Amino acid sequence: MASCELMPSPKAFWPSIKDDLTKVTWAHAVNSKDDFNKALKDKVMMLEADVNMGRKGIFSFKKIPIMVHPPATRSDMSLKEFLNKVAAAKSVGAKLDFKSMEAVEESIKIIRDMIEKLKFPLWLNADILKGPVNSIISPLDADIFLSLCTRNLPEATLSLGWTLFYAAPIIVPGKYEADHIIQMKDALTRNNVTQPVTFAVDASLAAQSLDTLPALMDVPGITDITLTVFLSIPAFVNISQLTTLIKTFGEDRVYVDLPEKVVYCQTKVAFETTLSLGWTLFYAAPVIVLGKYEAEHIIQMKDALSRNNVTQPVIFAVNASPAAQSLDTLPALMDVSGITYITLSVFLSQPSFVNISQLTTLIIIHISQSEVRVVSPSPQVASLTSS
C-alpha cells in the first residue's frame, strides 16, 4: 500500500477496493496515541482526526496544532507527530478536521515543511457554509479556507461541508436545499478550486436530498468530485432513499462513513422488510394512563420472535411515557437470539407527561443513541431529551 505519489487518491493507494469507494473503512476522533494504535490494530483505512490549537502534554504552555476536539485544549499528540505516524504506517490515510481558522493557518505551515513524507491520502476538512435547518454554528470562512488550501496544498483533497443543527440525541429533520448547493458551488468557482473535492453530507439529511445533491457532481474546473456520507450524531436514516442516492452517484464516487449498524442496514435492510412491532396501549384522553413496560411484556415479545424464527431487522415501537418508566426492563429487548439489527423507536402519539430525565437515561446510557430513533409530533418534545 506504500505509494511514491504525494497525497494519492484512495483509489490509487488501495487498489484492492477496485474503484468501490464504499469499501473504504474509517476510524474517528483519532486524537491520542492510544486511539492511533487502536486504529492501526483494527486495520481501518482512513483516520479522521480533529485539529485545533492547544497544548501538548501536561506541562507545555505553548499553543501549537494538536489533535483535539473542543472544548478539550490538551492532547498527547501534536499534528506533526500524527502525520509522522501516518507516514510511517504506510497503510492509512488521514482526514484532518479543522476546528478553527488559526489551526488551519498554522497546520498548513507544518504540512508544507514535511510534504515529501505525505505519500498517503490527505484530506483537509472543514464546514465552510451554514447548513440545513437554520444551523446556529458558525462555519469557517469559506474564501479564506479555500484560498489557503488551494495556494499551499493543491495536491490534497478538500473535504467540504455545511454546519448542522442538532437537538440531541437526534438531528432536526431537514434536507440540503438548492440554496446550499448553489452557495457551495459558487464558493468553489469563486476561489478557482481545481483539486479533488469530496462533499461531506449527513446521511439523515442526504437521504432527503435526492433532488438537490446530484447537482454537486458538476462543478466547472473540478474533475475529481466525490460524496462522503457520514453520521456523527445518531439519527433516523431513510435507508431506501440513501441507497438510491448512492446508486445515483455510483459506488466509485461515494464514501460511506457510517456506524456499523447503519452500514449493515444499508447493505441488508434495504433488501429486507423491517418489522416494526409494538404493544397495544390504553389511553384515557387527553393523556395516557401511567404505567410501564413490565418484564412480562418483554418476555412475551422475545418469545414470539424466537417462536417464529425471526431473523430480519426489527424495530420495537415504544411510547415515550411508559418507556421512561421502564429503564429496568426495555434494555432486554436489544438482545434477541438470531436478530442482528434491533432498534427502538420512541414515539408519543397522545399528549402525555414524559419524564425527560429518565427517557434520556434510557436512550443514552441503558440502550445507546445509535440504536434509538426518537419520533415526536413536535421538535420541542424531541429536543427535551438533551436536558
N, C-alpha and C positions, 0 to 999 in steps of 0.2 A: 504493500500500500504506500510505500515511500514514493515521493514524487520529486522530480527535478524542476518542476514548474512552480513559479511563485504563485501562491494563493490559487491553486487549481480549483476547478468546479468539482462538486461531489461526484458527478458522473465520471470525471477523469480520475479522481482519487480512489474511488471504489468501483472499478469496472464490473465487479461481481453483481451489482444491482441491475445491470443491463438496462439502463435508462429508466428504470422504475423508481422514481424518487420517493414513492410511498414506503419503500423498504428501508429508507434511512432511519436510524434509531437515535433516541435523544436522552440526554441527562440534563436536569435543570438545576439552577442555583448552585453551580459547581464553584462555590465561593470560599472553600477552605481546602487544605491539603488532604484532609480525610475524605472530603467529597470527591476530590480529584482521583484519589486512589481507588475509591469505590467505583467510580465511573469506568475506570480502566479495567477493573476486575469484572464488571458487568459487560464489558466489550461493546459498549454503545459506540456510535459513530460521531455524533455531534454533541459537543459540550456547550450548553447555554450557561453563561455566567454574567453576573451583574458587575458593572464598573462604576465606581464613584470615587470622589476624593475623600481620603481618610488617612488613618494612621495604621501602620503595620506593627503588629505586636502590642505588648502592654506598655513598654517604656518609651516608644517613639512619640515625638511631638510634631514631626514634620509631616505635612499633608502631601500625599502622593496618590496616584491612581491605584486603588486596591480593589480586590474582589469582594464586594459587599453590597447588600441590598438595604436601602434606607428603611428604618431610621438608624440601623447599626452604622457605626463610624470606624470600627476597627476590624482587622482581618489578619490571619496569619499568612496571607499570600498577596503579594503585590501583583499588578498587571504584568510586569516584566517577568516575574517568576512563573506566573501562569502560562504565558506564551512560550517560555523556555521549556516548560514541562510538556506542553502540547507538541512542540517541535521535536523533543526527544522521544516522545511516544511513537511517532511516525505512523499512527493508526487512527487518529481522531482529528476532527476539525473543531473550530471554535466559533461561537456566536457571542459577540460582546454586546451586552445590553446596556447602553449608556443611560445614566440617570441624571446627568447634569451637563450643561454645555462646557463648564470648566473641565469636567472629566474627559470630554471629547477632545478638547484642545490639548490637554497635557498628554493624553494617551496617544494621540497621533504622533507626537514627538518621539515617544518611546517606540512605537511601532516602526516609524521611519528608520530609527537608529539600528533596529535589528531585522530589517526587512529581508535580508538574504537568508535568514533562518526560516522564514514563513512559507515553507513548502507544503502547506496544508490548507484546506478550505477555511477562509476567514471571512466572517460576516460582521458588518457594523450595523447594529440595530438601534433604532430609536423611534419613538412615537413622535411624529413631526406635525401632525394635524389633529384638531379636535374631532372626535368621532361621534358615533351614534348616541341616541337618547340623551342629548344635552350633557355630555361629559363636562364635569367641573374641573377636571385635572388639566393643568397647563402642559401643552406639548413643548418639546424643544423647538427652537426656531428653525423652521424648515430650510430657509435660504442659507443660514449660517452653517447648519449641519451639512447640507448637500455641497456647499461650496468648499468646506474644509475637506470633506471626504474625496470629492472628485479631483481636487487640486493636489492632494497629498497621497492618496491611496487609490488610484484608478484601477488597480488590479483586484481590489476587494469587492465582495458582493455587498450591496446595500440592502439591508432588511428594514423595510419602512412600514410603519403602522399608524393607527389612529388611537388617541386616548379613548378609554371606555369608562362608562359609569356603572359601578357595581353596587348592588344592595345585598350584602352578604346574607345568606350563603348562595344567592342566585344572581345572575346578571339580569338587569332590567330588559324585558323583551324589546326587540328593535331590529334594525337591519342597516346595511350600508346603503345609504341613499345615493341617488345620482350626483348630488352636490359633493358628497365625499369623494367620489371617483374623479369628478372634474377637477376639484381642488388638488388632488394628488397628482394627476397628470399635468396640470398647469405648473405645479412646483418643479416637477422633473424637467419639463420643457424649458421653463424659465432659467433653470440652472445648467442647461446643456448637459444633462446626465446621459452618458452612453454606456457605462459599465453595467455588469449584471445587477439585476434588481429582483428581490423577492418581496412580495407584499404580505405582511403578517396580518392575518384576519382571524377573529374569534370564531370558533366553529359554530356556536349557537347563532350568532348574527349572520355568518356567511351562509348558513343553510337557508336563511330567509331572503337571500340576496341574489337569487338566480338571475334576476332581470337586470342587475347592475354590475356585478363583479366581472363578468366576461369582458367588459369594456377596458379593464385594466391591462389586458393582454396585448393591447396595441398602443404603444407609446412611441412616437417618432424618434428615431435615433438609437433606440434600445433593442438589441436583437435577442438578449437572454433575459426573459421575464418569467418568473415562476410565482406560485402562490404557496404560502406556508400557513396551514390551518392549525391553530393551537387552541388550547382550552386551559387557561390559567386559574380560573375560578369555576367550581362545579356549577353546571347549568344544564337545563334540558336541551338536547340537540335533536333536531329532526333528522334522523339518520338517513331516511329515504331521500330527502332533499339534499343532504350533504353528499351522499353517494352520487346523486345526479350532477351536482356541481363538480365533483372530482372527475367524473366521466366527461363532462363538458370541456374541462380544461385538458384532460389527459393525464395519465399517471406519470408521464415524462415531464410534467410541468407543475406537479403538486407535491409538496412535502406535507406529511401528516404527523403533526407533533401533538398527539393526544394521549391521555391516560390509557393504561392497558385495557380497562373495562370498555372504554369508548371505542378503542381500536377493535376489540373483539366484537363490539356491537356493529361497527361499520362493516366488518367482513362477514359476520354471521347473521346478525339480527335483520339486516337489510333484506335477507333472502328467506327469513323465517317469520312466522306470525308470533308477535309478542302477546302473552297472556296478561291482562290486567285484571286482578282478582281482588275482591273486597268482601265485606260483611254488611248485611242489612243493618240499618240503624233506626232508632225510634226518636222522632222529633216531636217536641211539644212547642209549636210555633209561638214566638219567633226564635226560640233557642233550642239547641239540642239538649236532651236530658243528660246531666252529668254522669260520667261513668268512665270506664277504661277498657282496653282490650285485655281480657283475662288470659291466664296461661292456657285455659281450656280452648279458647278461640284459636290460639296459635297452634296448639297440638292438632286440632281438627283440620286446620288448613294444611299443615305439613303432611298429615296422614292422607288427605285427599290427593295431594300431589304425588306422594310416593305410591299410593294405591293405583294411580293411573299412569305410572311410569313417565311422568312429565320431565322432559329434559330441555325444552325450549326456554327462551328468556321469559322471565316473569316479573311483573310489576305489582307490588301489593299496594292497593289504594286504601289509605287510612285517613280518617277525619282528624283534623288538627287538634280539636278539643280533647277527645279521649286519648289521642296519641300522646299528647303532652303528659297525660297521667299514667303512661304505660312504659316508663323507662325500664322497668324490671321484666317486661315480657316481650315487647316488639323486637329487640335485637336478635332473639332466637329465630326470627323469620329469615335472617340473612344467611342461614346455613341449612340448605335443603339438599339432601343427597341426590346427586345426579344433575343438579341445575347449576350451571356455571355463572350465568348472568342474572343477578337478582337486584332489583332496586325498590325503593319505597317512594310512593307518590303521596305527598301530604296535601290534602285539599280541605276546603271549607265551603260547603255549598249553602249553608244556612248561617245567618248571624249567630255568633256564639262566643262565649268567653273562652279565650285561649291563654293558657299560662305560657307566655312567650319565653320566659327564662328556662322552663323545663323543656319546651319544644326545641329551643336552641341546643340545650344539652343533649337531647336525643339525637339531633341531626349531626352535631359536630363531634361529640365525644363517644356516644354509645354506638353509632352506626357508621358515620363517615360522610362528609359532604359529597364525595364523588358517587355515593350510592343513593342519594336522595334528590328527588325533584319536588320543588315546592310549587303547588298550583293554587293560586289565590285569586278571588274575584276582585281584589284591589291591591295595588302596589304597596299601600300602607301596611297591610297585614303581612305581606311578604317581607318588607324591609324591617319589620319589627324583630325578626329573628336575629338581627345584628345587635340587639340590645344586650 
